[in-house]
């Protein structure tokens, strides 16, 4: 089955148990999720201050394939701990420029600077 997106794909993450969930984003900043090993995709919309977020980066925790981060073009930061099924915004001071590092032993911890 062939999937079509609004623009070329920038990055892809394989998440979840046995890495069966696919998260990707396109050059237009659109986030997509597939729960059937890329058989079909649904758009995932993230909102910050009632504005849709333009995704520019995806990161997966090296300690858990269920934990990932999505970063928007205005440094909005969202996290998921269920392989992209749900997302919550991480609020941080404006001085943060998003040097980001997951904790090496605790998948739910990270360092932002």
N, C-alpha and C positions, 0 to 999 in steps of 0.2 A: 504494500500500500504506500502511495506517495503522499507526503504531507506538503502543504504549501504555506509559506509564511509571508509576512508583509515586507520582508527585506532579507538579505543574506544573513545567515547565522554567524554570530560572533563567537559564542562559547557554549559548551555543553557539559553538564554534570550528570553522572549516573549515581543515583541516590537510593537509599532504602535497603531493605533486606534483599540480599542477592543482587543488588544494584539494578532492580527492575524498573525504577522510576527515572525518567529522563527530564531534566530541567534544562532549558536553553533560553538564550535571549538573542534578539536580532539587532542589526545596525540601527533600527528605529527605537531601540530600547524596550521592545515588547518581550515580556516573559511568557514562556509556554511550558506546560507540564504534560507529560505522558505517564500514565500508570500501567501501560501495557507494552513496555519495552519498545517505545517509539512507533507503535502501531497507529495511534491517533493522539492528537494533541489538543489541549484546551488552553486558551489564553488565561494567564493569571494576572490580575490587575492589583497593583499595590498603590495605595493612596497616602499622601502626606499633606496635611492641612487642606484637605478636600481637593487636592490636585493629583492627577495620575503621575506616578513616578516613571521616569525614563531610565531604565536599568543600563548601567555601564560596566558592571562587574559582578561576577558570581564567584563565591568561594565555598569550598566544602571543608568541614573539620577533618583533620587527618585521623581523628580518634573515633568518629562516628559518621557513618554514611547517611544518617538521618538529619544531621545538623548542617545547615548552610546559611550563608549570608548573601543578600542582594544589596548592591550599592547603587544609588541613583546619581544622576548628573549634578545634583545639588548637594551631594554627600548624605542624602537620606539613607538610612541603614535599616534593613529589615532582616529578621532572623526567622528560621524555621527549625523545629526540632522533630518534625514528623515527615521529612522528605518532601517538603513543599506543599503539603496539603493545607496548612494554615501558616500565616506569617504575622509577626508583630514588629512594630517599629521600635527601634532602639534610639532613644533620645540622648543626645550628647551635646556638650558645649560647642559653640561655634568655633572655638579655637582648635578643635580636633580636625586634623587634616587627613585622617584615616590611614595612618600606618597601622596595620592590623596584623595581629598574630594570635592564633589559637593556642591555648595552653597545651603543653606537650602531653600531659597525663589526664586532664579533666576536660572532657569534650564540651561541657557547658560553659567553660570559662574562656575569656579572650582578653587581650590587651589592645586598647585603642590609644593612639597618641596623635 
